[in-house]
Amino acid sequence: MTSLERMQAVFAGHPTDIPAVAPHGYGFYKFQFAGLAKDFDDQARCLAMTGRARAEVEFRFYERFQPDWIYLETGPFTRSSDGSRRLADGQLLAALRQLDSEAAIDDFVDAYMPSADEFLDSDIFSHVPDVVERYGRDVFIVLTYSAPSNYIFAPDGLLGFEAGLMALAEKPGMVKYLLERCYAANVEFDRALAQTGVHAHVSGEAYLAADLVSPATYREVFFEAQRYYYAAAAAQGVIPILCFWGDVGPLISDINQLDIGGLMMDESKKGFVLDVGEIRRELRPEIVLFGNLDSVGTLLQGTPRDVTNATLAQLDAATAANHGPFVTRNGSPFCPDTPPASIDAMISAARGYRG
């Protein structure tokens, strides 16, 4: 099997020749590995790279480690001049933040959310054609793009973190309407992505896990927007993969109702435990579960033997659960200075596993 065939078989629920391994490899580490960044001060410059130069970073990482997928980030998005003018004075955002009017939310979303054509005309996918041309026939290619909840509740987001959490308590109906409008508009991204040749979209959700908001609030305010979005995104022909940061454990019954192809989850931290075996038993069998090896304690600080043992333990747990497909992965992106030998150990252990 090629890597593409292996990952396609995983998402179809079919047996594979060897276990699939798909590292969570975006962010600073790839630029460091390519010799383009020494510290995080260099990250903004690297993230602004476009086209072939950005693709070369991906080539270097893939050729060295040969995983079963290529995990791309988006390039910079430049808004049309008309859209920039509409947002520049801040009046639309100020009106939205009052959360007093659905019309104000509509006005902002209509100005803020790009169309598929605007995505395609920007540099957000400028590196993708080179990657698809070189590897798209043999390697599964994914691209990560944050879900609307991220840019709504991020500290510098539409509502901000503290103000957003307060709004969830004080004006949950208006926050729900904002989420529904933004998630519906976000389908334009997947409509554009489907034209690039990429096989899957990883949608990152960072501000709605059970360690931040209660499961009841998630169900009341967030869930319907997500359910609509992931069904509409899947209809575009690109596999939606939900990357859920934080404690996803109490929400698995809800996630089982989403039209997603896979679930990527965080490492155990902050007092919660996300056990691969338990999650695999609870998760709907049609949803691929990705592992959550500790990127700090194991991959950065551990020995290759530690990495091998942790990888095999997760594979044993997923196999014992016997409730759907599993792909080896680290829980969060590789830390700066992660030894390449650790990544080699993770990939080798997975590919040598026979259960």
Secondary structure in CASP SS format (residue, H / E / C, confidence):
PFRMAT SS
TARGET T0000
AUTHOR 0000-0000-0000
METHOD secondary structure of the structure
MODEL  1
M C 1.00
T C 1.00
S H 1.00
L H 1.00
E H 1.00
R H 1.00
M H 1.00
Q H 1.00
A H 1.00
V H 1.00
F H 1.00
A H 1.00
G C 1.00
H C 1.00
P C 1.00
T C 1.00
D C 1.00
I C 1.00
P C 1.00
A C 1.00
V E 1.00
A C 1.00
P C 1.00
H C 1.00
G C 1.00
Y C 1.00
G C 1.00
F H 1.00
Y H 1.00
K H 1.00
F H 1.00
Q H 1.00
F H 1.00
A C 1.00
G C 1.00
L C 1.00
A C 1.00
K C 1.00
D C 1.00
F H 1.00
D H 1.00
D H 1.00
Q H 1.00
A H 1.00
R H 1.00
C H 1.00
L H 1.00
A C 1.00
M C 1.00
T C 1.00
G H 1.00
R H 1.00
A H 1.00
R H 1.00
A H 1.00
E H 1.00
V H 1.00
E H 1.00
F H 1.00
R H 1.00
F H 1.00
Y H 1.00
E H 1.00
R H 1.00
F H 1.00
Q C 1.00
P C 1.00
D C 1.00
W E 1.00
I E 1.00
Y E 1.00
L E 1.00
E E 1.00
T C 1.00
G C 1.00
P C 1.00
F C 1.00
T C 1.00
R C 1.00
S C 1.00
S H 1.00
D H 1.00
G H 1.00
S H 1.00
R H 1.00
R H 1.00
L H 1.00
A H 1.00
D C 1.00
G C 1.00
Q H 1.00
L H 1.00
L H 1.00
A H 1.00
A H 1.00
L H 1.00
R H 1.00
Q H 1.00
L C 1.00
D C 1.00
S C 1.00
E H 1.00
A H 1.00
A H 1.00
I H 1.00
D H 1.00
D H 1.00
F H 1.00
V H 1.00
D H 1.00
A H 1.00
Y H 1.00
M C 1.00
P C 1.00
S C 1.00
A H 1.00
D H 1.00
E H 1.00
F H 1.00
L H 1.00
D H 1.00
S C 1.00
D C 1.00
I C 1.00
F C 1.00
S C 1.00
H C 1.00
V H 1.00
P H 1.00
D H 1.00
V H 1.00
V H 1.00
E H 1.00
R H 1.00
Y H 1.00
G C 1.00
R C 1.00
D C 1.00
V C 1.00
F E 1.00
I E 1.00
V E 1.00
L E 1.00
T E 1.00
Y E 1.00
S E 1.00
A C 1.00
P H 1.00
S H 1.00
N H 1.00
Y H 1.00
I H 1.00
F H 1.00
A C 1.00
P C 1.00
D C 1.00
G C 1.00
L C 1.00
L C 1.00
G C 1.00
F H 1.00
E H 1.00
A H 1.00
G H 1.00
L H 1.00
M H 1.00
A H 1.00
L H 1.00
A H 1.00
E H 1.00
K C 1.00
P H 1.00
G H 1.00
M H 1.00
V H 1.00
K H 1.00
Y H 1.00
L H 1.00
L H 1.00
E H 1.00
R H 1.00
C H 1.00
Y H 1.00
A H 1.00
A H 1.00
N C 1.00
V H 1.00
E H 1.00
F H 1.00
D H 1.00
R H 1.00
A H 1.00
L H 1.00
A C 1.00
Q C 1.00
T C 1.00
G C 1.00
V C 1.00
H C 1.00
A E 1.00
H E 1.00
V E 1.00
S E 1.00
G E 1.00
E E 1.00
A C 1.00
Y C 1.00
L C 1.00
A C 1.00
A C 1.00
D C 1.00
L C 1.00
V C 1.00
S C 1.00
P H 1.00
A H 1.00
T H 1.00
Y H 1.00
R H 1.00
E H 1.00
V H 1.00
F H 1.00
F H 1.00
E H 1.00
A H 1.00
Q H 1.00
R H 1.00
Y H 1.00
Y H 1.00
Y H 1.00
A H 1.00
A H 1.00
A H 1.00
A H 1.00
A C 1.00
Q C 1.00
G C 1.00
V C 1.00
I E 1.00
P E 1.00
I E 1.00
L E 1.00
C E 1.00
F E 1.00
W C 1.00
G C 1.00
D C 1.00
V C 1.00
G H 1.00
P H 1.00
L H 1.00
I H 1.00
S H 1.00
D H 1.00
I H 1.00
N C 1.00
Q C 1.00
L C 1.00
D C 1.00
I C 1.00
G C 1.00
G E 1.00
L E 1.00
M E 1.00
M E 1.00
D C 1.00
E C 1.00
S C 1.00
K E 1.00
K C 1.00
G C 1.00
F E 1.00
V C 1.00
L C 1.00
D C 1.00
V H 1.00
G H 1.00
E H 1.00
I H 1.00
R H 1.00
R H 1.00
E H 1.00
L C 1.00
R C 1.00
P C 1.00
E C 1.00
I C 1.00
V E 1.00
L E 1.00
F E 1.00
G C 1.00
N C 1.00
L E 1.00
D C 1.00
S H 1.00
V H 1.00
G H 1.00
T H 1.00
L H 1.00
L H 1.00
Q C 1.00
G C 1.00
T C 1.00
P H 1.00
R H 1.00
D H 1.00
V H 1.00
T H 1.00
N H 1.00
A H 1.00
T H 1.00
L H 1.00
A H 1.00
Q H 1.00
L H 1.00
D H 1.00
A H 1.00
A H 1.00
T H 1.00
A H 1.00
A H 1.00
N C 1.00
H C 1.00
G C 1.00
P C 1.00
F E 1.00
V E 1.00
T E 1.00
R C 1.00
N E 1.00
G C 1.00
S C 1.00
P C 1.00
F C 1.00
C C 1.00
P C 1.00
D C 1.00
T C 1.00
P C 1.00
P H 1.00
A H 1.00
S H 1.00
I H 1.00
D H 1.00
A H 1.00
M H 1.00
I H 1.00
S H 1.00
A H 1.00
A H 1.00
R H 1.00
G C 1.00
Y C 1.00
R C 1.00
G C 1.00
END
